[in-house]
Amino acid sequence: MSDITPAFLTRQLRGLRMPVTTELALQDALEKWLTDSGMPFEREVRMGPKDRIDFMVAGTIGIEVKTRYPRRQIYRQLERYCEGDRLSGLILVSGTYLGLPDQIHGVPLFLVSLGRGAL
């Protein structure tokens, strides 16, 4: 699936209904969807000495899942992920509303808000 882009993946994720009861439940639902969709991905990929991104899709698209987490901490974590050249895009899937810039350190950012569409 070489046509997987961060924008394409974001559009697909925005059409899903996923649980936001716990971060683990959301991660598990996302993993099942990625598996069922046949998308190549890894879970819990080390991005630095203390950081692991929840999913890496098609080798370069990061997905971070947050259900309830302080906005400032989420943003700092996203910043750390974007340092370096591993990501072609970063998608935050969250139940927490967070205004994001278009990019951090040149890495395009995308938000999938799970407000009304969540279970």
Z-matrix of the N, CA and C atoms (Angstrom, degrees):
N
C 1 1.451
C 2 1.530 1 109.79
N 3 1.304 2 116.50 1 69.89
C 4 1.457 3 120.47 2 -177.51
C 5 1.518 4 112.10 3 -73.96
N 6 1.330 5 118.06 4 -8.29
C 7 1.463 6 120.86 5 -179.76
C 8 1.534 7 112.39 6 -88.28
N 9 1.329 8 117.51 7 10.36
C 10 1.461 9 120.63 8 179.03
C 11 1.524 10 108.55 9 -77.52
N 12 1.320 11 115.50 10 120.42
C 13 1.459 12 121.44 11 175.95
C 14 1.527 13 107.76 12 -123.36
N 15 1.326 14 117.82 13 162.14
C 16 1.464 15 118.69 14 176.44
C 17 1.535 16 112.67 15 -57.95
N 18 1.327 17 117.63 16 -40.07
C 19 1.469 18 120.85 17 179.69
C 20 1.528 19 111.05 18 -65.28
N 21 1.338 20 117.52 19 -43.70
C 22 1.468 21 121.70 20 178.13
C 23 1.529 22 110.13 21 -60.52
N 24 1.319 23 116.31 22 -48.10
C 25 1.459 24 121.13 23 -178.21
C 26 1.532 25 110.67 24 -63.00
N 27 1.321 26 117.32 25 -40.09
C 28 1.466 27 121.41 26 178.06
C 29 1.522 28 110.64 27 -61.46
N 30 1.329 29 117.36 28 -44.66
C 31 1.479 30 120.29 29 178.20
C 32 1.526 31 110.96 30 -59.51
N 33 1.320 32 117.03 31 -41.77
C 34 1.459 33 120.39 32 179.89
C 35 1.528 34 110.74 33 -64.85
N 36 1.324 35 116.38 34 -44.73
C 37 1.462 36 120.99 35 -178.05
C 38 1.523 37 111.98 36 -65.25
N 39 1.317 38 117.17 37 -34.76
C 40 1.469 39 120.26 38 -179.67
C 41 1.517 40 112.48 39 -66.09
N 42 1.315 41 117.71 40 -19.75
C 43 1.456 42 120.88 41 179.03
C 44 1.515 43 114.17 42 -88.98
N 45 1.318 44 117.69 43 -1.07
C 46 1.461 45 121.28 44 -176.85
C 47 1.522 46 111.99 45 -93.79
N 48 1.323 47 113.99 46 154.70
C 49 1.465 48 120.83 47 169.55
C 50 1.516 49 105.59 48 -108.51
N 51 1.337 50 116.12 49 121.06
C 52 1.461 51 120.43 50 -177.20
C 53 1.525 52 109.87 51 -131.71
N 54 1.327 53 116.20 52 151.48
C 55 1.467 54 119.87 53 -179.59
C 56 1.528 55 111.32 54 -72.97
N 57 1.327 56 116.08 55 143.08
C 58 1.458 57 120.30 56 175.92
C 59 1.532 58 111.24 57 -120.27
N 60 1.332 59 116.06 58 17.79
C 61 1.465 60 119.95 59 -178.50
C 62 1.528 61 110.89 60 -61.98
N 63 1.325 62 116.50 61 -44.66
C 64 1.466 63 121.71 62 175.51
C 65 1.523 64 108.57 63 -141.35
N 66 1.308 65 114.54 64 159.25
C 67 1.464 66 119.09 65 178.12
C 68 1.532 67 110.50 66 -63.51
N 69 1.329 68 116.79 67 -38.64
C 70 1.461 69 120.58 68 -179.67
C 71 1.529 70 111.17 69 -64.40
N 72 1.330 71 117.33 70 -41.53
C 73 1.471 72 120.53 71 178.35
C 74 1.524 73 110.35 72 -62.25
N 75 1.323 74 116.57 73 -40.68
C 76 1.459 75 120.78 74 178.50
C 77 1.530 76 110.85 75 -66.87
N 78 1.321 77 116.95 76 -43.55
C 79 1.470 78 120.29 77 177.52
C 80 1.519 79 111.38 78 -60.99
N 81 1.323 80 116.62 79 -43.77
C 82 1.467 81 120.27 80 179.96
C 83 1.525 82 111.34 81 -63.54
N 84 1.328 83 117.40 82 -41.25
C 85 1.470 84 121.03 83 178.26
C 86 1.521 85 110.39 84 -64.85
N 87 1.313 86 116.82 85 -40.35
C 88 1.456 87 120.76 86 178.67
C 89 1.529 88 110.81 87 -66.83
N 90 1.320 89 117.00 88 -40.79
C 91 1.462 90 120.26 89 177.46
C 92 1.532 91 110.82 90 -61.77
N 93 1.322 92 117.00 91 -42.16
C 94 1.470 93 120.25 92 178.68
C 95 1.525 94 110.40 93 -62.77
N 96 1.332 95 116.93 94 -43.20
C 97 1.463 96 120.03 95 179.44
C 98 1.529 97 110.89 96 -63.76
N 99 1.318 98 117.54 97 -44.29
C 100 1.473 99 120.26 98 178.39
C 101 1.518 100 111.03 99 -61.10
N 102 1.325 101 116.68 100 -42.77
C 103 1.464 102 121.35 101 179.16
C 104 1.525 103 110.29 102 -63.91
N 105 1.334 104 116.76 103 -48.97
C 106 1.467 105 121.40 104 -179.51
C 107 1.529 106 111.99 105 -62.69
N 108 1.332 107 116.68 106 -30.78
C 109 1.461 108 121.74 107 179.90
C 110 1.528 109 112.65 108 -80.95
N 111 1.315 110 116.78 109 -8.87
C 112 1.460 111 120.65 110 179.62
C 113 1.520 112 114.07 111 73.86
N 114 1.328 113 116.43 112 20.63
C 115 1.467 114 119.17 113 -179.48
C 116 1.522 115 109.83 114 -83.79
N 117 1.330 116 116.76 115 137.38
C 118 1.460 117 119.55 116 177.88
C 119 1.532 118 109.40 117 -73.75
N 120 1.333 119 116.81 118 126.11
C 121 1.460 120 119.65 119 -179.03
C 122 1.519 121 110.64 120 -152.83
N 123 1.320 122 114.12 121 161.59
C 124 1.449 123 122.70 122 171.10
C 125 1.526 124 106.58 123 -126.26
N 126 1.316 125 115.67 124 149.87
C 127 1.468 126 120.13 125 178.40
C 128 1.522 127 109.11 126 -110.10
N 129 1.326 128 116.56 127 144.08
C 130 1.463 129 123.35 128 177.77
C 131 1.525 130 111.69 129 56.83
N 132 1.313 131 115.94 130 64.76
C 133 1.460 132 122.12 131 -178.54
C 134 1.527 133 109.30 132 -93.58
N 135 1.306 134 115.42 133 128.57
C 136 1.463 135 120.95 134 -179.80
C 137 1.522 136 109.94 135 -69.07
N 138 1.338 137 115.40 136 126.24
C 139 1.462 138 121.85 137 -179.85
C 140 1.520 139 111.83 138 -110.80
N 141 1.304 140 116.97 139 -12.82
C 142 1.450 141 122.05 140 -179.52
C 143 1.511 142 108.54 141 -173.76
N 144 1.324 143 116.93 142 -177.66
C 145 1.469 144 120.03 143 -176.63
C 146 1.528 145 114.00 144 -56.77
N 147 1.342 146 117.08 145 -33.56
C 148 1.462 147 120.25 146 -177.29
C 149 1.522 148 112.95 147 -121.16
N 150 1.312 149 117.79 148 3.55
C 151 1.464 150 120.71 149 -172.78
C 152 1.519 151 112.52 150 -117.80
N 153 1.335 152 114.23 151 135.83
C 154 1.467 153 121.90 152 172.36
C 155 1.515 154 107.47 153 -131.85
N 156 1.317 155 115.36 154 125.48
C 157 1.454 156 119.71 155 176.81
C 158 1.527 157 107.68 156 -82.76
N 159 1.323 158 117.25 157 146.56
C 160 1.462 159 120.40 158 -174.85
C 161 1.523 160 112.78 159 -63.67
N 162 1.332 161 117.32 160 -44.29
C 163 1.465 162 120.59 161 -179.53
C 164 1.519 163 110.07 162 -142.08
N 165 1.321 164 114.92 163 146.21
C 166 1.458 165 122.04 164 170.31
C 167 1.528 166 104.94 165 -124.67
N 168 1.331 167 116.14 166 115.58
C 169 1.461 168 122.01 167 -176.65
C 170 1.522 169 108.71 168 -104.87
N 171 1.323 170 115.89 169 136.49
C 172 1.466 171 122.68 170 178.10
C 173 1.528 172 111.63 171 53.38
N 174 1.310 173 116.32 172 28.85
C 175 1.456 174 121.68 173 173.56
C 176 1.512 175 116.88 174 82.97
N 177 1.348 176 118.69 175 -23.90
C 178 1.465 177 119.21 176 -174.56
C 179 1.527 178 115.41 177 -137.36
N 180 1.322 179 118.66 178 -1.69
C 181 1.464 180 120.64 179 -179.14
C 182 1.528 181 108.33 180 -103.22
N 183 1.317 182 115.86 181 114.29
C 184 1.452 183 120.61 182 -179.39
C 185 1.514 184 111.42 183 -88.89
N 186 1.333 185 115.32 184 141.97
C 187 1.462 186 121.13 185 173.14
C 188 1.523 187 107.16 186 -127.23
N 189 1.319 188 115.74 187 123.78
C 190 1.462 189 121.70 188 175.41
C 191 1.519 190 108.03 189 -113.56
N 192 1.335 191 116.37 190 134.27
C 193 1.455 192 123.24 191 -177.38
C 194 1.525 193 108.84 192 -110.94
N 195 1.319 194 116.35 193 128.04
C 196 1.469 195 121.89 194 175.88
C 197 1.515 196 108.25 195 -139.07
N 198 1.331 197 116.91 196 128.74
C 199 1.459 198 118.94 197 176.57
C 200 1.525 199 110.56 198 -95.92
N 201 1.284 200 117.49 199 -60.59
C 202 1.476 201 121.50 200 178.42
C 203 1.516 202 107.26 201 -133.74
N 204 1.306 203 115.32 202 110.11
C 205 1.458 204 119.74 203 -174.19
C 206 1.521 205 107.81 204 -155.77
N 207 1.328 206 119.25 205 144.44
C 208 1.470 207 120.23 206 178.91
C 209 1.532 208 112.02 207 -58.93
N 210 1.307 209 116.34 208 133.62
C 211 1.465 210 122.09 209 -175.87
C 212 1.526 211 112.69 210 -55.10
N 213 1.305 212 116.73 211 -45.18
C 214 1.464 213 120.56 212 -177.45
C 215 1.529 214 111.35 213 -61.89
N 216 1.334 215 116.59 214 -39.74
C 217 1.470 216 119.91 215 178.86
C 218 1.530 217 111.29 216 -68.46
N 219 1.329 218 116.21 217 -37.69
C 220 1.465 219 118.98 218 176.73
C 221 1.525 220 109.60 219 -60.49
N 222 1.333 221 116.38 220 -48.40
C 223 1.462 222 119.84 221 -177.42
C 224 1.528 223 111.29 222 -61.85
N 225 1.305 224 117.81 223 -42.85
C 226 1.473 225 120.42 224 178.86
C 227 1.518 226 111.49 225 -61.70
N 228 1.310 227 115.96 226 -38.72
C 229 1.463 228 119.70 227 178.04
C 230 1.532 229 110.42 228 -65.02
N 231 1.328 230 116.90 229 -43.79
C 232 1.461 231 120.42 230 178.25
C 233 1.534 232 110.20 231 -61.69
N 234 1.318 233 116.98 232 -39.91
C 235 1.472 234 120.80 233 177.28
C 236 1.520 235 111.51 234 -57.91
N 237 1.312 236 116.29 235 -45.73
C 238 1.470 237 119.83 236 179.93
C 239 1.526 238 111.09 237 -61.88
N 240 1.328 239 117.11 238 -41.06
C 241 1.462 240 120.17 239 178.75
C 242 1.527 241 111.81 240 -61.86
N 243 1.319 242 116.46 241 -32.72
C 244 1.467 243 120.89 242 -174.89
C 245 1.529 244 113.70 243 -85.91
N 246 1.317 245 117.71 244 -4.03
C 247 1.462 246 120.09 245 176.10
C 248 1.519 247 107.51 246 -75.17
N 249 1.251 248 121.01 247 129.05
C 250 1.461 249 120.48 248 -177.51
C 251 1.514 250 110.43 249 101.99
N 252 1.311 251 115.55 250 -167.55
C 253 1.466 252 119.21 251 -170.89
C 254 1.527 253 114.03 252 -127.14
N 255 1.326 254 117.13 253 26.35
C 256 1.471 255 119.46 254 -177.12
C 257 1.519 256 114.07 255 -81.82
N 258 1.346 257 117.35 256 -24.36
C 259 1.462 258 120.25 257 -171.82
C 260 1.523 259 112.87 258 -105.94
N 261 1.335 260 115.25 259 135.48
C 262 1.470 261 120.52 260 170.44
C 263 1.524 262 109.98 261 -92.48
N 264 1.322 263 116.69 262 -13.53
C 265 1.453 264 122.98 263 178.15
C 266 1.510 265 108.78 264 -175.39
N 267 1.330 266 115.79 265 156.13
C 268 1.459 267 121.76 266 -179.80
C 269 1.522 268 108.84 267 -133.29
N 270 1.339 269 115.52 268 128.16
C 271 1.456 270 122.20 269 -178.75
C 272 1.520 271 108.60 270 -114.02
N 273 1.324 272 116.23 271 126.15
C 274 1.454 273 121.40 272 173.20
C 275 1.521 274 107.87 273 -100.14
N 276 1.330 275 116.48 274 120.78
C 277 1.457 276 122.71 275 175.49
C 278 1.518 277 105.24 276 -105.37
N 279 1.338 278 116.87 277 114.73
C 280 1.458 279 118.45 278 -169.09
C 281 1.512 280 113.68 279 -149.58
N 282 1.322 281 114.29 280 151.05
C 283 1.452 282 121.45 281 170.63
C 284 1.519 283 110.46 282 -93.29
N 285 1.330 284 116.67 283 -5.46
C 286 1.465 285 122.56 284 178.33
C 287 1.514 286 108.46 285 -97.14
N 288 1.340 287 117.31 286 125.05
C 289 1.459 288 118.42 287 177.65
C 290 1.522 289 108.44 288 -71.30
N 291 1.318 290 115.29 289 133.40
C 292 1.452 291 120.55 290 -178.82
C 293 1.512 292 108.43 291 -145.29
N 294 1.322 293 116.17 292 118.65
C 295 1.457 294 119.18 293 173.88
C 296 1.515 295 108.06 294 -73.49
N 297 1.306 296 117.42 295 124.08
C 298 1.467 297 121.51 296 -177.67
C 299 1.515 298 110.64 297 -118.26
N 300 1.323 299 116.18 298 148.66
C 301 1.468 300 118.21 299 171.01
C 302 1.524 301 109.02 300 -70.58
N 303 1.316 302 117.29 301 170.26
C 304 1.468 303 120.92 302 178.70
C 305 1.517 304 112.21 303 -67.86
N 306 1.339 305 116.12 304 -25.73
C 307 1.457 306 119.94 305 -179.75
C 308 1.519 307 110.75 306 -159.29
N 309 1.332 308 114.45 307 159.98
C 310 1.460 309 122.24 308 173.02
C 311 1.524 310 106.24 309 -129.02
N 312 1.318 311 117.17 310 128.15
C 313 1.470 312 122.03 311 -179.80
C 314 1.526 313 111.55 312 51.11
N 315 1.328 314 116.64 313 34.98
C 316 1.454 315 121.11 314 178.25
C 317 1.522 316 115.25 315 82.86
N 318 1.328 317 117.73 316 -1.08
C 319 1.472 318 121.62 317 179.26
C 320 1.532 319 108.10 318 -94.06
N 321 1.339 320 118.22 319 121.30
C 322 1.464 321 120.90 320 178.29
C 323 1.533 322 111.69 321 -62.62
N 324 1.333 323 115.67 322 136.70
C 325 1.462 324 122.10 323 179.55
C 326 1.516 325 110.76 324 -110.75
N 327 1.320 326 115.40 325 144.45
C 328 1.459 327 122.43 326 178.60
C 329 1.515 328 108.09 327 -135.31
N 330 1.333 329 116.94 328 144.53
C 331 1.456 330 121.94 329 179.45
C 332 1.520 331 109.90 330 -118.94
N 333 1.331 332 115.32 331 131.12
C 334 1.458 333 122.06 332 170.88
C 335 1.519 334 105.24 333 -114.63
N 336 1.330 335 116.18 334 104.60
C 337 1.453 336 122.01 335 -178.40
C 338 1.518 337 109.12 336 -88.82
N 339 1.324 338 115.57 337 129.90
C 340 1.465 339 120.18 338 -176.57
C 341 1.512 340 113.08 339 -100.45
N 342 1.291 341 117.51 340 24.04
C 343 1.462 342 121.42 341 179.80
C 344 1.512 343 114.43 342 -49.73
N 345 1.312 344 117.76 343 -93.09
C 346 1.459 345 121.92 344 -174.53
C 347 1.526 346 113.94 345 -73.81
N 348 1.337 347 118.09 346 -24.09
C 349 1.449 348 119.86 347 -176.71
C 350 1.511 349 114.46 348 -82.79
N 351 1.322 350 117.59 349 -2.38
C 352 1.463 351 120.12 350 -175.71
C 353 1.522 352 111.19 351 -82.62
N 354 1.295 353 115.08 352 158.34
C 355 1.469 354 120.93 353 177.22
C 356 1.512 355 109.57 354 -86.44
